[in-house]
């Protein structure tokens, strides 16, 4: 609307100009000026009306919220609260501006390779440069950058009541620094103010503070992929604070310097840090760059660089080993600016202080050093002069290119790991690449990462996240001797006693992908670990007391943690090592039980293909119906290291009942198909226990088992057999004499003749399935020998079966969801004493509430039943536990 109105006004001005062209030059100029003024006034009036915001609902500070009108899907509302007084200012505050040097947008296709950039597309000294674009103009392929005044975003704030000022800004995903600038009535200006309602980091031990406040913006699909040099950079969720208590801590401390003064340090300790752990934590020493402040530089990486959030997320998601990070102040030491001898003397004292006060590695193999800008020069000096101290060096955004002792450097070939990095518009990148070339000639190889950014914190956040995930302490494990697929073996170094080694073999081609595969991730939505509260109340397990991944090092597992999942936010992703031309490897320590897993592959153009099962360990397939299940499986034995896993009086750590038997006492699964009501072919599966006898005089009792809603429209008959582990659980319980040998039938109830979870359609199909099963197998045709159970939507189906056809089954398992509406109470009451009920769900299961509601209603009508709550969510780890309990203690008991 605004753009259209402005165009109309401009057109009117042109007509007016043409109409008066016969007038004199002065009259013509006056008419044109008036038309232009009217245009600008109209535009400003409409713009003011367009951005009018109701700030009454916002508290002082910054509020980030979803906004469908925003090109990024989000907006940030800043409300600044004036301070009572400002040093150097007088009288009334007449103007406030929010500003940030990293919120402007740039297109890396413009001016790539130039060493600086400006708000204009042309520079007199460097030719074409990248053009600064307002964040409100966001589109896929633009990236935030800054690092200098000419490209800082300044937004004049609206004056509100009670000393408040407000503005709104559109921002893409990530962590951004911001500050305020205030002007008094005499024109005096005070800048670099952080947000009093969202203050920056402070080190009270050293009396120092960082420079800026921070705002965090989630990722939305509207932002696109953000591809740059084959990598996607749009989703920067790794920089956001975790919504969980499973986060590390930062200690702000001070040590005595060589000059006898106190100097500050910041120390990041990962979640679960144990000062008494037998194996010391690996440690990264991290240097900042040049700063406008003389002190407080030890806070820069933790605040502006977002180290804590990045580490918390990578550790929790199994993408980085939990290591310690130490950040220090190298800038001004004993009257000297960036003096390497002074920095080296302080480094010795810092390492000594850290090793005396924290459980960190004291060997070079467990130490790393990195830095940005002047800190990159410091890192290169550390490599060139003291390479014996660290095994990993990150030289970012500047480097010393003079090599004082080539023989010393040559001696490090094969002993040090190097990562060079910078932004595409980074003036420090050239020296970094120069040093990379010189060291390569001397036998020291290292990759160079170039990201879409300049000499700024947006660049360094990207570099740090990459380095923590892919570089620091990332020695490629020894995968020699492992075949494609998954190998589970005893591992004394693992906290669970076992490690699973996954080797993925690329397929020859993938539908929808092009070129080389550049990244493979192993993932599972049920390998994350959680600590349940002593409660059976519904909980939001994304905010449970613990929310951590079990990394390959095995250091996070502890007794009382349980695997759970069921949605994307709690999925474990592990980036795999490339170990051959078409092979990728990963190691994960897991506790006892059966787990689903899949792979996600990315091509060189950033296209992603997910939900791939393991070609060397494929999922279940029903060839009779032309269907398949979703995931491959891995099975982990129990070790005493795992403890008891006690929860509500049950010991649940030992889940050996889910593992395949290694003797001959195993049943079999038949994959069947039948003709549906609609005349189509539909699948069902039948588990036959060990020793099944088709001619046995007494028919086998039979359980009909329904799955839940699935992302696939077919193949659901396979879910309980594959993901739910029914065959293994039954084999073990029957062999151990813990349940009688009964038959289990699993069906596809989801999508029938165009209807999703339509009970009438399900009932019609069930009659056909039951008739087909009874015709083919030696199973009971009496209600006393029949049971029905289901999970989630299958739990609702089970409750519908109970309420509408209670004469068919004598046992009902209503798990993880229920229909709480009773159509015929008299019919239900009539079943009192003749049916047995087991209600169940996970402690964080969103379906548990409806199950308990139905339990209460049926109890009032005389139908009693037990409620089982296990430590899990709405996921297969929960349903495996429930099924094993039900087969042992409930069905046909």
PyMOL commands that set and color helices and strands:
alter all, ss='L'
color gray80, all
select helices_A, chain A and resi 2-19+25-50+55-57+135-137+149-151+221-223+237-239+297-303+307-316+340-357+364-366+374-385+406-410+429-441+457-470+541-543+568-570+640-642+656-658+716-722+726-735+759-776+783-785+793-804+825-829+848-860+876-889
alter helices_A, ss='H'
color red, helices_A
select strands_A, chain A and resi 61-66+74-81+93-100+104-107+122-123+127-128+142-145+153-156+158-159+164-170+174-184+189-193+202-203+208-209+213-217+227-228+231-232+249-256+262-269+283-287+324-328+332-333+336-337+367-372+392-396+417-423+446-451+485-490+498-505+517-524+528-531+561-564+572-575+577-578+583-589+593-603+608-612+621-622+627-628+632-636+646-647+650-651+668-675+681-688+702-706+743-747+751-752+755-756+786-791+811-815+836-842+865-870
alter strands_A, ss='S'
color yellow, strands_A
deselect
rebuild
show_as cartoon
